[in-house]
Amino acid sequence: MLNIALFGPPGAGKGTQSEFLISKYNLFYISTGDLLRKEIAEKSKLGMEAQSSIASGGLVSDEIIVQIIEKTITDNPDSNGFLFDGFPRTYIQAYILEGLMLKLNTSLNCLISLAVPEEESVSRLLNRGKTSGRSDDNEKVIRNRLREYNEKTLPVLQFYKDKGIFEEVNGCESIENVTRSITAIISQELSKSLFNIVLFGYPGSGRGSQGKALAKHFGLEYVATGAMLEQEIAANTATGRKITELYENGQLVPDEIVVQLIEKKLASSKDVKGFIFKGYPRTLVQSYILDGMLKKYGSSISQIIEIEVPTLELISRLDERSKTNSCMPYDTSTAKIVKRLQEHEIKTVPVIQKYNQLHGVIKIDGQGSFDEVFARISAAIENGFKHIR
């Protein structure tokens, strides 16, 4: 998720740049003034409280504003992020936004300030006043607005400078150059984000072979829990010996062990673009674990892909695989194959449904040659990269 605060004095060109950012990065625009007017027009509970404050000559409280912003964010889960225009306006609101972002398991990526000298702002707004018909586009009101902006905003800017996420752009440049500078800042910010894919599909759908090839092609780290467990066994580590003991007793490897191995993988993978997860999560519990782990590393799931193959084709593929060196324990009989497919349907399909509600799951036709399926998945991933950048 990309969250940006756009600042600048009146006349700095925030409106023009906001339109560009919303369009290019699929951001939801948050202007407290617009949100308040919307809530009041809809006669919502918060809108009525705000209207009551305004009618009595007071300011709308931060408590009402933060509830409206939280409601807006939670009501728009499909947005790629949020663009805050003119919020936070005060040092206290900066802390409020910080707490709200934490509550919603996200954060502000950067604050971009359009720097424009006072006389340039005055000149621009007076010129606008010649055609806008706005009563506030006169020099006395303009200078009062600029003084208020400077008095309230400078502490906010310092707050984000101290956090290391403040970026300043010369707002006196042409619109095109300002846009170019903002794009460079956001591109740099996005380059810090990991692109994480969860690859779903029934056994026999080709997840393993496709996952490895896709990881290599896109420069992502391939995370397959089965392979990690086998590596521990082969290395004869303490964990590996424990896994062997569990296997010998016919028991499943508990999440405690799997989570440690995935965390180890995440922590040891430096300078990677992201991860492809195959074979995890398999259950709803594991899906929450993965979300939590990625959040711990300041990341999240970027894309969920499911490879779809008809059931009879899956059984045929697994039967064929049973005659090769790639044979899995559940490939050795038709009864075991069917049981494994049923297990996937009972435990993993609900996970896919959960992710479909939250993020949307991309369905890929898994029939055809390896290269044909690879091309379909690659196209979806390429589109995902474009979407976040």
FIMI-229668 format. One line per field, with one value per residue (C-alpha): residue number from 1; chain; x, y, z. Coordinates in Angstrom, 3 decimals. Layout:
num <- NUM, ...
chaine <- A, ...
x <- X, ...
y <- Y, ...
z <- Z, ...
END
This chain:
num <- 1, 2, 3, 4, 5, 6, 7, 8, 9, 10, 11, 12, 13, 14, 15, 16, 17, 18, 19, 20, 21, 22, 23, 24, 25, 26, 27, 28, 29, 30, 31, 32, 33, 34, 35, 36, 37, 38, 39, 40, 41, 42, 43, 44, 45, 46, 47, 48, 49, 50, 51, 52, 53, 54, 55, 56, 57, 58, 59, 60, 61, 62, 63, 64, 65, 66, 67, 68, 69, 70, 71, 72, 73, 74, 75, 76, 77, 78, 79, 80, 81, 82, 83, 84, 85, 86, 87, 88, 89, 90, 91, 92, 93, 94, 95, 96, 97, 98, 99, 100, 101, 102, 103, 104, 105, 106, 107, 108, 109, 110, 111, 112, 113, 114, 115, 116, 117, 118, 119, 120, 121, 122, 123, 124, 125, 126, 127, 128, 129, 130, 131, 132, 133, 134, 135, 136, 137, 138, 139, 140, 141, 142, 143, 144, 145, 146, 147, 148, 149, 150, 151, 152, 153, 154, 155, 156, 157, 158, 159, 160, 161, 162, 163, 164, 165, 166, 167, 168, 169, 170, 171, 172, 173, 174, 175, 176, 177, 178, 179, 180, 181, 182, 183, 184, 185, 186, 187, 188, 189, 190, 191, 192, 193, 194, 195, 196, 197, 198, 199, 200, 201, 202, 203, 204, 205, 206, 207, 208, 209, 210, 211, 212, 213, 214, 215, 216, 217, 218, 219, 220, 221, 222, 223, 224, 225, 226, 227, 228, 229, 230, 231, 232, 233, 234, 235, 236, 237, 238, 239, 240, 241, 242, 243, 244, 245, 246, 247, 248, 249, 250, 251, 252, 253, 254, 255, 256, 257, 258, 259, 260, 261, 262, 263, 264, 265, 266, 267, 268, 269, 270, 271, 272, 273, 274, 275, 276, 277, 278, 279, 280, 281, 282, 283, 284, 285, 286, 287, 288, 289, 290, 291, 292, 293, 294, 295, 296, 297, 298, 299, 300, 301, 302, 303, 304, 305, 306, 307, 308, 309, 310, 311, 312, 313, 314, 315, 316, 317, 318, 319, 320, 321, 322, 323, 324, 325, 326, 327, 328, 329, 330, 331, 332, 333, 334, 335, 336, 337, 338, 339, 340, 341, 342, 343, 344, 345, 346, 347, 348, 349, 350, 351, 352, 353, 354, 355, 356, 357, 358, 359, 360, 361, 362, 363, 364, 365, 366, 367, 368, 369, 370, 371, 372, 373, 374, 375, 376, 377, 378, 379, 380, 381, 382, 383, 384, 385, 386, 387, 388, 389
chaine <- A, A, A, A, A, A, A, A, A, A, A, A, A, A, A, A, A, A, A, A, A, A, A, A, A, A, A, A, A, A, A, A, A, A, A, A, A, A, A, A, A, A, A, A, A, A, A, A, A, A, A, A, A, A, A, A, A, A, A, A, A, A, A, A, A, A, A, A, A, A, A, A, A, A, A, A, A, A, A, A, A, A, A, A, A, A, A, A, A, A, A, A, A, A, A, A, A, A, A, A, A, A, A, A, A, A, A, A, A, A, A, A, A, A, A, A, A, A, A, A, A, A, A, A, A, A, A, A, A, A, A, A, A, A, A, A, A, A, A, A, A, A, A, A, A, A, A, A, A, A, A, A, A, A, A, A, A, A, A, A, A, A, A, A, A, A, A, A, A, A, A, A, A, A, A, A, A, A, A, A, A, A, A, A, A, A, A, A, A, A, A, A, A, A, A, A, A, A, A, A, A, A, A, A, A, A, A, A, A, A, A, A, A, A, A, A, A, A, A, A, A, A, A, A, A, A, A, A, A, A, A, A, A, A, A, A, A, A, A, A, A, A, A, A, A, A, A, A, A, A, A, A, A, A, A, A, A, A, A, A, A, A, A, A, A, A, A, A, A, A, A, A, A, A, A, A, A, A, A, A, A, A, A, A, A, A, A, A, A, A, A, A, A, A, A, A, A, A, A, A, A, A, A, A, A, A, A, A, A, A, A, A, A, A, A, A, A, A, A, A, A, A, A, A, A, A, A, A, A, A, A, A, A, A, A, A, A, A, A, A, A, A, A, A, A, A, A, A, A, A, A, A, A, A, A, A, A, A, A, A, A, A, A, A, A, A, A, A, A, A, A, A, A, A, A, A, A, A, A, A, A, A, A, A, A, A, A, A, A
x <- 0.000, 1.240, 0.260, 1.364, 0.728, 0.928, 1.653, 2.123, 0.921, -2.188, -1.408, 1.375, -0.418, -1.509, -4.766, -3.039, -0.475, -3.159, -5.096, -1.932, -1.083, -4.620, -4.717, -1.210, -1.011, -4.698, -4.803, -7.923, -8.014, -8.500, -9.309, -10.846, -12.973, -14.412, -15.000, -16.773, -19.063, -19.852, -20.731, -22.888, -24.684, -25.373, -26.608, -24.466, -23.931, -20.448, -21.751, -24.425, -21.843, -19.596, -22.491, -23.429, -19.864, -19.805, -23.281, -22.188, -19.196, -16.614, -14.064, -14.719, -12.841, -9.907, -11.934, -14.601, -12.059, -10.020, -13.169, -14.191, -10.709, -10.646, -14.097, -12.957, -9.855, -11.683, -14.505, -12.028, -10.012, -9.397, -7.472, -3.732, -3.197, -4.282, -3.339, -3.769, -4.245, -3.737, -3.863, -2.344, -2.591, -1.176, 1.546, -1.139, -2.851, 0.506, 0.534, -3.133, -2.426, 0.574, -1.610, -4.383, -1.949, -0.607, -4.128, -4.848, -1.569, -0.086, 2.025, 2.655, 5.344, 6.330, 5.279, 5.933, 6.029, 5.688, 7.934, 6.757, 7.910, 5.184, 5.292, 4.946, 1.899, 0.336, 0.955, -0.560, -3.661, -4.263, -4.080, -6.498, -8.810, -9.219, -11.172, -12.188, -14.704, -13.626, -14.017, -10.979, -8.656, -7.719, -4.349, -5.410, -7.119, -4.319, -1.602, -3.648, -4.030, -0.303, 0.554, -1.773, -0.301, 3.259, 2.424, 0.607, 2.472, 6.130, 5.914, 4.195, 6.958, 9.558, 7.731, 8.173, 11.717, 12.578, 10.989, 13.090, 10.151, 10.011, 10.642, 10.664, 9.973, 10.537, 6.974, 8.156, 9.142, 6.801, 3.921, 5.697, 8.953, 7.151, 5.326, 8.628, 10.221, 7.279, 7.327, 11.045, 10.394, 7.558, 9.526, 12.320, 9.800, 8.193, 11.585, 11.823, 8.635, 8.783, 6.545, 5.167, 3.160, 1.213, 0.840, -2.164, -3.350, -4.378, -1.606, -0.651, -1.461, 2.222, 2.759, 6.234, 7.753, 6.018, 6.956, 10.657, 10.696, 8.773, 11.049, 14.101, 12.501, 11.388, 14.293, 12.109, 12.964, 11.184, 9.731, 8.473, 7.896, 8.332, 11.785, 12.822, 11.815, 13.787, 16.852, 16.728, 16.537, 19.405, 21.573, 20.817, 20.069, 18.262, 15.120, 15.697, 15.944, 12.722, 10.992, 12.224, 10.851, 7.469, 7.406, 8.307, 5.433, 3.021, 2.574, 2.340, 5.017, 3.514, 3.279, 5.864, 8.596, 7.404, 7.091, 10.647, 11.946, 10.000, 11.122, 14.698, 14.246, 12.778, 15.500, 18.377, 17.187, 18.871, 18.405, 15.567, 12.633, 10.154, 9.019, 6.915, 5.219, 4.291, 2.651, 2.071, -0.436, -2.498, -4.953, -6.788, -4.596, -1.469, -2.849, -3.048, 0.441, 1.862, 0.127, 1.623, 5.111, 5.166, 3.875, 6.734, 9.127, 7.183, 5.653, 2.428, 1.018, 1.066, -0.630, -2.476, -2.521, -4.409, -3.564, -6.766, -6.758, -9.793, -9.963, -9.624, -6.565, -5.051, -5.575, -4.033, -0.982, -0.425, -0.767, 1.876, 4.127, 3.903, 5.945, 8.823, 11.543, 9.386, 6.808, 5.358, 4.125, 0.487, 0.994, 1.376, -2.289, -5.518, -7.038, -4.171, -4.380, -8.101, -7.604, -4.942, -7.191, -10.052, -7.741, -6.818, -10.498, -11.398, -8.416, -6.982, -9.965, -11.324, -7.943, -8.264, -11.816, -10.586, -7.870, -10.330, -12.515, -9.567, -7.336, -8.822, -7.346, -6.072, -7.252, -4.879, -5.763, -3.245, -3.912, -1.531, 2.227, 4.533, 5.512, 1.902, 0.978, 4.207, 3.355, -0.130, 1.185, 4.046, 1.604, -0.401, 2.744, 3.963, 0.606, 0.947, 4.348, 2.926, -0.017, 2.096, 4.598
y <- 0.000, 3.467, 6.256, 9.812, 13.184, 16.099, 19.493, 22.968, 26.520, 27.853, 28.205, 25.603, 23.381, 20.549, 20.096, 19.491, 17.095, 15.293, 14.464, 12.998, 10.903, 9.551, 8.494, 7.046, 5.136, 4.291, 6.221, 7.239, 10.996, 12.112, 15.773, 16.388, 19.231, 17.011, 14.132, 16.378, 17.794, 14.254, 13.028, 16.101, 15.665, 12.003, 13.036, 10.335, 10.296, 11.747, 14.266, 15.480, 15.846, 17.839, 20.045, 20.737, 21.912, 24.146, 25.583, 26.614, 28.449, 25.895, 23.774, 20.141, 18.122, 15.872, 13.004, 13.377, 13.905, 10.809, 8.648, 9.899, 9.195, 5.708, 4.984, 6.163, 3.963, 0.834, 1.433, 1.396, -1.850, -2.129, 1.119, 0.874, 3.483, 6.921, 10.487, 12.876, 16.472, 18.999, 16.417, 16.318, 20.106, 20.249, 18.569, 16.793, 15.516, 14.095, 11.896, 11.023, 9.884, 7.875, 5.989, 5.472, 4.047, 1.612, 0.516, -0.171, -2.113, 0.386, 3.551, 6.837, 6.241, 9.854, 13.462, 15.503, 19.259, 21.624, 24.540, 27.907, 31.358, 33.550, 36.178, 33.488, 32.056, 35.512, 36.226, 32.880, 33.271, 36.884, 35.752, 32.953, 35.498, 37.333, 34.379, 32.201, 34.592, 33.308, 35.938, 34.605, 35.270, 38.776, 39.789, 40.337, 36.944, 35.240, 36.518, 35.494, 32.001, 31.797, 32.962, 30.369, 27.670, 28.493, 28.706, 25.365, 23.415, 23.999, 21.818, 19.087, 19.187, 18.945, 15.918, 14.063, 15.339, 13.753, 10.495, 10.626, 10.516, 14.210, 15.127, 18.642, 19.567, 22.959, 24.051, 26.974, 24.632, 23.864, 21.479, 18.781, 19.151, 19.091, 15.937, 14.409, 15.150, 13.674, 10.557, 10.069, 10.256, 7.729, 5.387, 5.389, 4.682, 1.835, 0.268, -0.348, -2.410, -6.168, -7.783, -10.897, -13.557, -16.471, -19.230, -21.495, -24.563, -28.164, -30.795, -31.543, -28.035, -27.281, -24.828, -26.111, -26.065, -22.804, -21.190, -21.951, -20.713, -17.544, -16.763, -17.036, -14.999, -12.102, -12.138, -13.223, -15.584, -18.946, -20.100, -23.702, -25.150, -28.752, -28.000, -26.166, -29.125, -31.489, -29.222, -29.343, -33.154, -33.392, -31.064, -33.208, -30.116, -30.336, -29.142, -31.694, -34.533, -33.382, -33.289, -36.823, -38.049, -36.485, -38.086, -41.490, -41.233, -40.227, -36.722, -33.383, -30.750, -28.088, -24.425, -23.552, -25.264, -24.080, -20.460, -20.468, -21.700, -19.082, -16.303, -17.484, -17.331, -13.821, -12.537, -14.062, -12.953, -9.617, -7.271, -9.330, -7.881, -10.102, -13.678, -16.363, -18.563, -22.088, -24.523, -21.852, -20.854, -24.052, -23.199, -20.109, -20.076, -20.109, -17.265, -15.058, -16.157, -15.205, -11.820, -11.184, -12.295, -10.071, -7.144, -7.687, -7.078, -4.028, -5.876, -7.555, -9.830, -8.107, -10.687, -13.985, -16.349, -19.635, -22.140, -23.900, -27.444, -29.794, -32.582, -35.463, -33.823, -33.438, -37.149, -38.069, -35.856, -37.161, -40.751, -40.090, -38.418, -41.522, -43.374, -40.855, -39.791, -36.767, -39.027, -37.578, -39.731, -39.018, -40.030, -43.740, -44.714, -43.298, -43.361, -41.272, -38.827, -38.304, -37.872, -35.214, -33.354, -33.468, -32.180, -29.206, -28.489, -28.622, -26.717, -24.496, -23.431, -21.373, -19.576, -18.701, -17.461, -15.265, -13.724, -13.257, -11.137, -9.096, -8.697, -10.542, -13.795, -14.021, -17.256, -18.762, -21.601, -24.329, -26.440, -26.563, -26.757, -25.520, -22.509, -21.578, -21.595, -19.766, -17.032, -16.573, -16.270, -13.997, -11.620, -11.391, -10.700, -8.077, -6.351, -6.478, -4.797, -2.039, -1.570, -0.782, 1.320
z <- 0.000, -0.954, 1.443, 0.684, 2.328, -0.127, 1.371, 0.015, 0.686, -1.060, -4.744, -4.722, -7.259, -4.954, -6.861, -10.187, -8.710, -6.674, -9.842, -11.385, -8.299, -7.925, -11.565, -11.905, -8.623, -8.046, -4.776, -2.876, -2.278, 1.319, 1.895, 5.310, 3.931, 1.190, 3.610, 6.113, 3.420, 2.231, 5.739, 6.362, 3.026, 3.859, 7.340, 8.928, 12.698, 12.298, 9.753, 12.169, 14.951, 12.620, 11.463, 15.086, 15.817, 12.733, 13.472, 16.968, 15.536, 16.603, 14.761, 13.985, 16.626, 15.812, 17.301, 14.598, 11.811, 12.664, 12.767, 9.341, 7.934, 9.476, 8.029, 4.594, 4.635, 5.814, 3.302, 0.402, 0.762, -2.990, -3.171, -3.817, -1.109, 0.064, -0.771, 2.156, 1.052, 3.836, 6.599, 9.139, 9.583, 13.100, 15.141, 17.206, 14.054, 12.918, 16.008, 15.462, 11.880, 13.095, 15.583, 13.032, 10.476, 13.084, 13.965, 10.299, 9.874, 7.458, 7.532, 5.764, 3.138, 2.680, 2.980, -0.164, 0.291, -2.686, -1.741, -3.109, -1.792, -0.302, -3.061, -5.734, -3.910, -3.632, -7.334, -8.419, -6.250, -7.317, -10.950, -10.158, -8.542, -11.827, -13.245, -10.260, -8.741, -5.305, -2.590, -0.722, -3.678, -2.498, -1.070, 2.551, 2.835, 0.890, 3.226, 6.281, 4.832, 4.130, 7.662, 9.158, 6.893, 7.963, 11.664, 11.759, 9.118, 9.947, 13.114, 11.044, 8.435, 11.195, 12.624, 9.325, 8.817, 12.156, 10.940, 7.776, 5.348, 4.370, 0.722, -0.717, -4.333, -5.936, -6.671, -8.818, -11.633, -14.532, -13.853, -15.889, -13.930, -10.577, -11.678, -12.765, -9.368, -7.475, -9.670, -8.941, -5.197, -5.359, -7.632, -5.070, -2.318, -4.252, -4.922, -1.167, -1.234, -1.654, -4.277, -2.614, -4.450, -2.983, -5.569, -5.047, -6.908, -6.244, -6.085, -9.675, -10.924, -11.516, -8.655, -7.833, -11.310, -12.233, -8.921, -9.329, -12.933, -12.073, -9.125, -11.356, -14.161, -11.923, -9.466, -6.543, -3.698, -3.896, -0.575, -0.515, 2.933, 1.757, 0.331, 3.505, 5.668, 3.421, 3.641, 7.430, 7.325, 4.810, 6.930, 9.999, 12.093, 15.439, 13.661, 10.902, 13.400, 15.047, 11.633, 10.870, 14.189, 13.419, 9.960, 11.370, 13.851, 11.092, 12.492, 10.699, 11.181, 13.507, 12.559, 15.217, 13.185, 9.770, 10.938, 12.293, 8.936, 6.962, 9.316, 8.911, 5.127, 5.240, 7.548, 5.567, 2.114, 1.534, -1.437, -2.943, -4.877, -3.076, -2.495, -4.131, -1.516, -2.616, -0.202, 2.434, 3.680, 3.499, 6.274, 7.511, 10.625, 8.456, 6.331, 9.423, 10.436, 7.022, 7.071, 10.509, 9.507, 6.435, 8.486, 10.927, 8.041, 6.859, 3.930, 2.783, 0.098, -3.288, -5.477, -5.099, -8.063, -8.364, -11.120, -12.158, -13.581, -13.927, -11.329, -13.797, -15.311, -11.818, -11.065, -14.412, -13.797, -10.281, -11.473, -14.132, -11.563, -9.359, -12.008, -11.907, -9.488, -8.609, -6.946, -3.745, -0.817, -1.751, -5.419, -4.769, -5.140, -6.507, -3.036, -1.623, -4.537, -4.034, -0.266, -0.862, -3.304, -0.788, 1.935, -0.268, -0.885, 2.806, 4.226, 1.490, -0.621, 2.346, 2.451, -1.240, -0.634, 2.220, 0.069, -2.783, -0.510, 0.763, -2.288, -5.240, -6.573, -10.153, -11.764, -14.320, -16.704, -15.847, -18.944, -21.880, -22.117, -19.365, -21.488, -22.207, -18.515, -17.640, -20.165, -18.654, -15.103, -16.190, -17.870, -14.628, -12.586, -15.078, -14.754, -10.971, -11.099, -13.307, -10.977, -7.913, -9.841
END
